[in-house]
Amino acid sequence: MWSPPVSDRVLEEDERPWRIVVRLARESVRRMELARFYLQPRRDPHGPTLALFVASLPPGLSERNYENILVEFLGADNKFTSIGPIYYEYGSMVITYEDASKAVRALYALREAKYEDKHLLVMLLPSIEPAQVPTGVKPLLVFVNVKSGGCQGLELINSFRKLLNPYQVFDLENGGPLPGLYVFRHIPNYKILVCGGDGTIGWVLQCLDNVGQDSQCSNPPCAIVPLGTGNDLARVLRWGPGYTGGEDPLSLLRDVIDAEEIRLDRWTVVFHPEDKQDEPKELSKQLPGSQSEDNSQILVMNNYFGIGIDADLCLDFHNAREENPNKFNSRLRNKGVYVKMGLRKMVGRKMCKDLHKAVRLEVDGKHVELPAVEGIIILNILSWGSGANPWGPEKDDQFSKPNHWDGMLEVVGVTGVVHLGQIQSGMRGAMRIAQGGHIKINLKSEIPVQVDGEPWVAAPSEVVVLKSALKATMLKQRGKVRRRNTEPSMPPPPRPPPPPPDT
């Protein structure tokens, strides 16, 4: 018995079975009766694996130790297919599953788990394939620090999740920048929008430094919605002094599209302690940054490095905020607290008096004699203390016009708290001391220091500031600025005494 040949094919996106049946009926009733349509699950465009981000484990363990800890919580039946990347510095990692049901069971098991009395942070990560991104499109990865700017961060994250695909918007409270950077690791060309203050921007750049070499796009350009207190980098890049909540989030996205890419110099600050054995334990615990084998502390500086009175005020504010964080959720209140602390310094103990005698400064290999100062500020950008410009307006002297991409740092001096207030109000500039690309400082006694708003008391040490190999590409707002900025060409407007650095 003869039977017609059979052919199979997959329907195109715009094809409909009923229309095919009608067409076949016109051609042949027999063919119409023999036609069959089958349904089968569509291939997941995101790929066969599911990834979980796991955090809040101790930093610096070995891969084997991390595996053993997780398997103890999961059991052999729910063990992951693979582990990695591992972010050792942060005590976090990504684990992947090829079985969706196992991944879901693991998600719930790890969410209930505690290690050293601390709940693990676990997230199911979305998967974005480069093929899903249309040609010529640069997706936007959004990070929001919901703690910055009172409740403004929470309002922004809700707005951006409505305007964009929610997979593009990440809450930094949940694992920091690493989950978002992992999700975008295969995207060859994208931009980042950071909603937060200077500290938040530094955090995102630091994570990019750690994971960029494993990503298709190692140096995506970053824009800013300023939510912090100081917002000095945002001012220099024309994003304004602070988000007020009255701006349309859609207009912010348009500004990011139109922004121009610029380079930001970054600097490595290395503290070589004279004798780590004698350093008080309570001081060593406060030191930020990474630590090398010889006990040197290594930090990356984006904005400025303060020694003396500026850092002393910053440290007082930092300690007060650590003790009562709920009292420091208003930008205006933070500035008021900082002013009160400055006034108390004027009549209290002079910890930084005669700083010039306790510090030796070398710039580009040459010793620089310091004037009588209580503070030194080393500037990479021309905005400090919430918009002041310590370098001051252009004048005819031996120094060249500075910017944040010339490979040079500016060193200025401050004579005391009153001088800080005068700089902040625009009445005076700081004392111009030096300009150069390699700075060496000898701290002969314990002195307060701060790097990009991270303060502590440094032990006697040699400090070296040199150009970092790490790169940062930033986005600078174009055209007429609706929000006030502090570009180098603009003199700083009158302001109260210096506010605190950003969180």
C-alpha positions as CSV (number, residue, x, y, z in Angstrom):
1,M,0.0,0.0,0.0
2,W,1.4,3.4,-1.0
3,S,1.7,6.2,1.5
4,P,2.7,9.8,0.9
5,P,6.2,10.9,2.0
6,V,6.4,12.5,5.5
7,S,8.2,15.7,6.2
8,D,8.7,17.5,9.6
9,R,9.5,21.1,10.2
10,V,9.4,23.7,13.0
11,L,6.9,26.5,12.6
12,E,8.1,30.0,12.2
13,E,7.3,32.6,14.8
14,D,4.6,34.2,12.6
15,E,3.0,31.0,11.5
16,R,-0.4,29.8,12.9
17,P,-1.6,26.1,12.7
18,W,-5.2,27.1,11.7
19,R,-4.1,29.1,8.7
20,I,-1.9,26.2,7.6
21,V,-4.9,23.8,7.8
22,V,-7.0,26.2,5.7
23,R,-4.3,26.5,3.1
24,L,-3.9,22.7,2.9
25,A,-7.7,22.2,2.6
26,R,-7.6,24.4,-0.5
27,E,-4.8,22.3,-2.0
28,S,-5.8,18.8,-0.9
29,V,-8.3,17.5,1.6
30,R,-6.3,14.3,2.0
31,R,-3.2,16.3,3.0
32,M,-5.2,18.3,5.4
33,E,-6.5,15.2,7.1
34,L,-3.0,13.7,7.4
35,A,-1.4,16.9,8.8
36,R,-0.4,16.7,12.5
37,F,0.8,19.4,14.9
38,Y,3.0,18.6,18.0
39,L,3.9,20.7,21.0
40,Q,7.2,20.4,22.8
41,P,8.9,22.6,25.4
42,R,10.7,25.5,23.9
43,R,14.5,25.7,24.5
44,D,15.3,28.1,27.3
45,P,17.0,31.1,25.7
46,H,18.9,31.7,28.9
47,G,20.7,28.4,28.8
48,P,20.5,25.1,30.6
49,T,22.1,26.1,33.9
50,L,20.9,28.1,36.9
51,A,23.3,30.1,39.0
52,L,23.1,31.0,42.7
53,F,25.1,33.8,44.3
54,V,26.2,32.9,47.8
55,A,27.7,35.5,50.2
56,S,28.3,36.2,53.9
57,L,30.9,33.4,54.3
58,P,34.4,34.2,55.8
59,P,36.8,35.8,53.3
60,G,40.0,34.2,52.3
61,L,39.2,30.5,52.6
62,S,40.3,27.9,50.1
63,E,38.0,26.6,47.4
64,R,37.9,23.2,49.1
65,N,36.8,24.8,52.4
66,Y,34.0,26.8,50.7
67,E,32.9,23.6,48.9
68,N,32.8,21.6,52.2
69,I,30.8,24.4,54.0
70,L,28.2,24.5,51.2
71,V,27.9,20.7,50.9
72,E,27.3,20.4,54.6
73,F,24.3,22.7,54.3
74,L,23.0,21.2,51.0
75,G,23.6,17.5,51.4
76,A,24.9,15.2,48.7
77,D,21.6,15.1,46.9
78,N,21.5,18.8,46.3
79,K,25.2,19.4,45.5
80,F,25.9,21.9,42.8
81,T,27.3,21.0,39.4
82,S,30.1,23.5,39.6
83,I,31.5,26.3,41.8
84,G,33.0,29.6,40.6
85,P,34.0,32.2,40.2
86,I,34.9,32.6,43.9
87,Y,35.4,36.1,45.2
88,Y,37.8,35.3,48.0
89,E,38.2,38.8,49.2
90,Y,34.5,39.1,49.9
91,G,33.7,35.6,51.1
92,S,31.2,35.1,48.2
93,M,30.9,32.9,45.1
94,V,28.6,31.6,42.4
95,I,27.4,28.0,42.3
96,T,25.6,26.5,39.2
97,Y,23.1,23.7,38.6
98,E,22.0,21.9,35.5
99,D,18.9,20.6,37.3
100,A,16.3,23.4,38.0
101,S,14.6,21.5,40.8
102,K,17.9,20.9,42.6
103,A,18.7,24.6,42.3
104,V,15.4,25.6,43.9
105,R,15.9,23.2,46.8
106,A,19.4,24.5,47.2
107,L,18.1,28.1,47.2
108,Y,15.7,27.4,50.1
109,A,18.2,25.3,52.0
110,L,21.0,28.0,51.9
111,R,18.6,30.8,52.8
112,E,17.9,28.9,56.1
113,A,21.6,28.2,56.7
114,K,23.8,30.1,59.2
115,Y,27.6,30.1,59.4
116,E,29.1,31.4,62.6
117,D,25.7,32.7,63.7
118,K,25.3,34.7,60.5
119,H,22.7,34.0,57.9
120,L,24.0,33.3,54.4
121,L,22.9,35.7,51.6
122,V,21.6,33.7,48.6
123,M,20.3,35.0,45.3
124,L,19.0,33.2,42.2
125,L,20.8,35.0,39.4
126,P,19.2,35.8,36.0
127,S,21.0,34.8,32.8
128,I,21.5,37.3,30.0
129,E,22.9,35.9,26.7
130,P,24.7,38.3,24.3
131,A,22.5,37.1,21.5
132,Q,19.5,38.6,23.3
133,V,21.0,42.1,23.0
134,P,20.2,43.7,19.7
135,T,23.1,44.9,17.5
136,G,24.3,48.3,18.4
137,V,22.6,48.4,21.7
138,K,24.5,49.2,24.9
139,P,22.5,47.8,27.9
140,L,22.6,49.7,31.2
141,L,23.5,47.9,34.4
142,V,22.0,49.9,37.4
143,F,23.3,49.7,40.9
144,V,21.3,51.4,43.7
145,N,22.5,52.0,47.3
146,V,19.1,52.1,49.0
147,K,20.7,53.3,52.2
148,S,22.1,56.5,50.6
149,G,20.0,59.7,50.5
150,G,17.3,58.6,53.0
151,C,14.5,56.9,51.1
152,Q,15.6,58.3,47.7
153,G,17.5,55.1,46.9
154,L,14.4,53.0,47.4
155,E,12.3,55.3,45.2
156,L,14.9,55.2,42.5
157,I,15.2,51.4,42.4
158,N,11.4,51.0,42.1
159,S,11.3,53.6,39.3
160,F,14.2,52.0,37.3
161,R,12.7,48.5,37.7
162,K,9.5,49.8,36.0
163,L,11.4,51.7,33.2
164,L,14.0,48.9,32.5
165,N,14.1,45.2,32.6
166,P,14.3,44.3,36.3
167,Y,17.3,42.0,35.5
168,Q,19.3,45.2,34.8
169,V,18.7,46.8,38.2
170,F,20.5,45.5,41.4
171,D,20.1,46.5,45.0
172,L,23.5,46.8,46.5
173,E,22.1,45.7,49.9
174,N,21.9,42.2,48.3
175,G,25.5,41.1,47.8
176,G,26.9,44.4,46.5
177,P,28.0,44.9,42.9
178,L,29.3,41.4,42.3
179,P,26.0,39.7,41.3
180,G,25.3,42.3,38.7
181,L,28.8,42.2,37.3
182,Y,28.5,38.4,37.0
183,V,25.2,38.6,35.2
184,F,26.7,41.0,32.6
185,R,30.1,39.2,32.3
186,H,29.4,38.0,28.7
187,I,28.0,41.3,27.4
188,P,30.7,42.9,25.2
189,N,29.6,46.5,25.5
190,Y,27.5,48.1,28.3
191,K,27.3,51.0,30.7
192,I,26.9,51.3,34.4
193,L,24.7,53.7,36.4
194,V,25.6,54.0,40.1
195,C,23.0,55.5,42.4
196,G,24.9,56.4,45.6
197,G,27.7,58.6,46.9
198,D,31.4,58.7,46.4
199,G,31.9,55.6,48.6
200,T,29.4,53.6,46.6
201,I,31.2,54.6,43.3
202,G,34.5,53.5,44.8
203,W,32.9,50.2,45.8
204,V,31.7,49.5,42.3
205,L,35.0,50.4,40.7
206,Q,36.9,48.2,43.2
207,C,34.7,45.2,42.3
208,L,35.3,46.0,38.6
209,D,39.0,45.8,39.3
210,N,38.6,42.4,40.8
211,V,36.3,40.8,38.1
212,G,37.0,42.9,35.0
213,Q,39.7,40.6,33.6
214,D,37.2,37.7,33.5
215,S,34.5,39.7,31.7
216,Q,34.0,40.6,28.0
217,C,33.8,44.2,28.9
218,S,36.6,44.9,31.4
219,N,36.1,48.7,31.7
220,P,32.5,49.8,31.2
221,P,31.9,53.5,31.6
222,C,30.1,54.6,34.8
223,A,27.5,57.4,35.3
224,I,26.3,58.6,38.7
225,V,23.0,59.6,40.4
226,P,24.5,61.3,43.5
227,L,22.7,60.1,46.7
228,G,25.5,60.7,49.2
229,T,26.5,63.7,51.4
230,G,29.7,64.9,49.7
231,N,29.2,63.7,46.0
232,D,32.4,65.3,45.0
233,L,33.1,63.0,42.0
234,A,29.5,63.5,40.8
235,R,30.0,67.2,40.9
236,V,33.2,67.1,38.9
237,L,31.4,64.9,36.3
238,R,28.4,67.4,36.2
239,W,25.9,65.0,37.8
240,G,25.2,67.6,40.4
241,P,25.5,68.1,44.2
242,G,22.8,65.6,45.1
243,Y,19.6,63.9,43.8
244,T,16.6,65.8,45.3
245,G,13.9,63.3,44.3
246,G,12.2,65.9,42.1
247,E,13.8,64.7,38.9
248,D,12.2,62.4,36.4
249,P,14.1,59.0,36.4
250,L,13.4,58.8,32.6
251,S,15.4,62.1,32.1
252,L,18.2,60.6,34.1
253,L,18.4,57.7,31.7
254,R,18.4,60.0,28.7
255,D,21.3,61.9,30.3
256,V,23.2,58.7,30.6
257,I,22.7,58.0,26.9
258,D,24.0,61.4,25.9
259,A,26.9,61.5,28.4
260,E,30.5,61.6,27.1
261,E,33.2,59.1,28.2
262,I,36.2,60.5,30.1
263,R,39.2,59.0,31.8
264,L,39.6,59.2,35.6
265,D,43.1,58.9,37.0
266,R,43.4,56.4,39.9
267,W,46.1,56.2,42.4
268,T,47.6,53.5,44.7
269,V,48.3,54.5,48.3
270,V,50.7,52.2,50.1
271,F,51.3,52.5,53.9
272,H,54.6,50.8,55.0
273,P,54.5,50.8,58.8
274,E,57.8,51.4,60.6
275,D,57.2,48.7,63.2
276,K,54.0,46.7,63.0
277,Q,54.9,44.9,66.2
278,D,54.4,48.0,68.3
279,E,51.1,49.1,66.6
280,P,48.1,49.0,69.0
281,K,45.6,46.3,68.0
282,E,42.7,48.7,68.1
283,L,44.4,50.9,65.4
284,S,45.3,48.0,63.1
285,K,41.7,46.8,63.1
286,Q,40.6,50.2,61.6
287,L,42.9,50.0,58.6
288,P,41.0,49.6,55.3
289,G,42.3,48.2,52.0
290,S,44.2,45.0,51.3
291,Q,47.2,43.9,53.3
292,S,50.4,42.5,51.8
293,E,52.8,40.0,53.2
294,D,55.1,42.7,54.7
295,N,52.1,44.2,56.6
296,S,51.8,47.1,54.2
297,Q,48.3,48.5,53.6
298,I,47.4,49.1,49.9
299,L,44.4,51.3,48.9
300,V,43.1,52.7,45.7
301,M,42.4,56.5,45.7
302,N,39.9,58.1,43.3
303,N,39.3,61.5,44.9
304,Y,41.6,62.7,47.6
305,F,43.9,61.7,50.5
306,G,43.8,63.8,53.7
307,I,46.3,63.9,56.5
308,G,45.7,65.8,59.8
309,I,42.8,68.0,60.7
310,D,40.6,67.1,57.7
311,A,41.0,63.4,58.5
312,D,40.5,64.0,62.2
313,L,37.1,65.5,61.6
314,C,36.2,62.8,59.2
315,L,37.2,60.2,61.8
316,D,35.0,61.8,64.5
317,F,32.0,61.8,62.1
318,H,32.7,58.2,61.1
319,N,32.8,57.0,64.7
320,A,29.6,58.9,65.6
321,R,27.8,57.4,62.6
322,E,29.0,53.9,63.5
323,E,27.5,54.3,67.0
324,N,24.2,55.6,65.8
325,P,23.6,54.9,62.1
326,N,19.9,55.7,62.3
327,K,20.6,59.3,63.1
328,F,22.6,59.9,59.9
329,N,20.1,59.3,57.2
330,S,19.6,62.9,56.2
331,R,22.1,64.8,54.0
332,L,21.2,68.1,55.7
333,R,21.5,66.6,59.2
334,N,24.9,65.1,58.4
335,K,26.2,68.5,57.4
336,G,24.9,70.0,60.6
337,V,26.6,67.4,62.7
338,Y,29.9,67.9,60.8
339,V,29.8,71.7,61.5
340,K,29.3,71.1,65.2
341,M,32.2,68.8,65.3
342,G,34.4,71.4,63.6
343,L,33.4,74.0,66.2
344,R,34.3,71.6,69.0
345,K,37.7,71.1,67.4
346,M,38.3,74.9,67.5
347,V,38.2,74.9,71.3
348,G,39.3,71.4,72.1
349,R,42.6,69.5,72.0
350,K,44.8,70.3,69.0
351,M,45.7,66.7,67.9
352,C,47.1,67.9,64.6
353,K,49.0,71.0,65.8
354,D,52.5,71.3,64.3
355,L,51.7,68.6,61.7
356,H,54.4,70.0,59.5
357,K,57.0,68.9,62.0
358,A,55.6,65.4,62.1
359,V,55.5,64.9,58.3
360,R,58.2,64.8,55.7
361,L,57.0,65.3,52.1
362,E,58.7,64.3,48.8
363,V,57.2,65.0,45.4
364,D,58.7,63.4,42.3
365,G,61.9,62.6,44.3
366,K,62.4,66.2,45.7
367,H,62.0,67.1,49.3
368,V,59.3,69.8,49.8
369,E,59.5,72.1,52.8
370,L,56.1,72.3,54.5
371,P,54.7,75.5,55.8
372,A,53.1,75.6,59.3
373,V,49.9,73.6,58.7
374,E,47.6,71.3,60.6
375,G,46.4,69.4,57.5
376,I,47.5,68.2,54.1
377,I,45.1,67.3,51.3
378,I,46.3,65.5,48.2
379,L,43.8,66.0,45.4
380,N,43.0,64.0,42.3
381,I,39.8,65.9,41.5
382,L,39.0,69.6,42.0
383,S,36.1,69.0,44.4
384,W,36.5,68.2,48.1
385,G,34.3,68.5,51.2
386,S,31.0,68.6,49.3
387,G,31.9,71.0,46.5
388,A,34.8,73.2,47.7
389,N,37.8,73.6,45.5
390,P,40.9,73.8,47.8
391,W,43.2,74.4,44.8
392,G,41.4,77.6,44.1
393,P,40.8,79.6,40.9
394,E,43.5,79.9,38.2
395,K,46.4,82.2,39.0
396,D,49.8,83.1,37.6
397,D,52.2,80.8,39.5
398,Q,54.6,77.9,38.9
399,F,51.8,75.3,38.8
400,S,50.0,74.1,35.7
401,K,46.2,73.9,35.4
402,P,45.0,70.6,37.0
403,N,42.4,68.1,35.9
404,H,41.6,64.5,36.7
405,W,43.2,62.8,33.8
406,D,46.7,64.5,33.6
407,G,48.6,62.0,35.7
408,M,49.3,64.6,38.3
409,L,48.2,65.2,41.9
410,E,47.8,68.5,43.7
411,V,49.1,68.9,47.3
412,V,47.6,71.7,49.5
413,G,47.9,72.7,53.1
414,V,45.3,73.8,55.7
415,T,46.2,75.8,58.8
416,G,43.3,74.7,61.0
417,V,39.5,74.4,61.4
418,V,38.9,78.1,60.7
419,H,40.8,77.7,57.4
420,L,38.8,74.7,56.5
421,G,35.6,76.7,56.9
422,Q,37.0,79.5,54.8
423,I,37.9,77.1,52.0
424,Q,34.4,75.6,52.2
425,S,32.7,79.1,52.0
426,G,34.9,80.2,49.1
427,M,36.5,83.0,51.1
428,R,40.0,81.5,50.7
429,G,41.8,78.7,49.0
430,A,44.1,76.2,50.6
431,M,47.9,76.8,50.5
432,R,49.3,75.4,47.3
433,I,52.3,73.3,48.2
434,A,53.2,71.0,45.2
435,Q,52.1,69.2,42.1
436,G,53.5,65.8,40.9
437,G,52.9,62.2,39.9
438,H,54.8,60.4,42.6
439,I,54.5,61.3,46.3
440,K,56.3,60.0,49.3
441,I,55.3,60.9,52.9
442,N,57.0,60.0,56.2
443,L,54.6,60.0,59.1
444,K,56.7,60.3,62.2
445,S,53.9,59.8,64.7
446,E,50.3,58.6,64.9
447,I,48.3,60.8,62.7
448,P,44.7,60.7,61.5
449,V,44.4,60.0,57.7
450,Q,41.5,59.4,55.3
451,V,41.4,58.0,51.8
452,D,38.2,58.9,49.9
453,G,36.4,59.3,53.1
454,E,37.7,56.1,54.8
455,P,39.4,57.5,58.0
456,W,41.6,55.9,60.6
457,V,44.7,56.7,62.8
458,A,47.8,55.7,60.9
459,A,50.9,54.5,62.9
460,P,54.3,56.0,62.1
461,S,55.0,54.8,58.5
462,E,56.2,55.7,55.1
463,V,53.4,56.4,52.6
464,V,53.8,56.2,48.9
465,V,51.2,57.5,46.4
466,L,51.8,56.5,42.8
467,K,49.8,56.2,39.6
468,S,47.7,53.0,39.6
469,A,47.6,50.6,36.6
470,L,43.8,50.3,37.3
471,K,41.6,52.1,34.8
472,A,38.3,53.9,35.2
473,T,36.1,55.2,32.4
474,M,33.5,57.6,33.7
475,L,30.5,59.2,32.0
476,K,30.3,63.0,32.2
477,Q,27.0,64.8,31.6
478,R,27.0,67.0,28.5
479,G,25.5,70.3,27.7
480,K,23.8,72.8,30.0
481,V,23.6,71.4,33.5
482,R,20.3,71.6,35.3
483,R,21.9,70.7,38.6
484,R,24.8,72.8,39.9
485,N,28.3,71.4,39.4
486,T,31.8,72.2,40.4
487,E,33.8,72.2,37.2
488,P,37.4,73.5,37.4
489,S,36.5,76.7,35.5
490,M,33.8,77.6,38.0
491,P,34.6,79.3,41.3
492,P,33.1,77.5,44.3
493,P,30.0,79.2,45.7
494,P,29.7,80.2,49.4
495,R,29.2,77.2,51.7
496,P,29.1,76.4,55.5
497,P,32.1,74.6,57.2
498,P,33.0,71.2,55.6
499,P,30.4,68.5,55.6
500,P,31.2,64.8,56.0
501,P,32.5,62.5,53.3
502,D,30.0,60.2,51.6
503,T,29.1,56.8,52.9
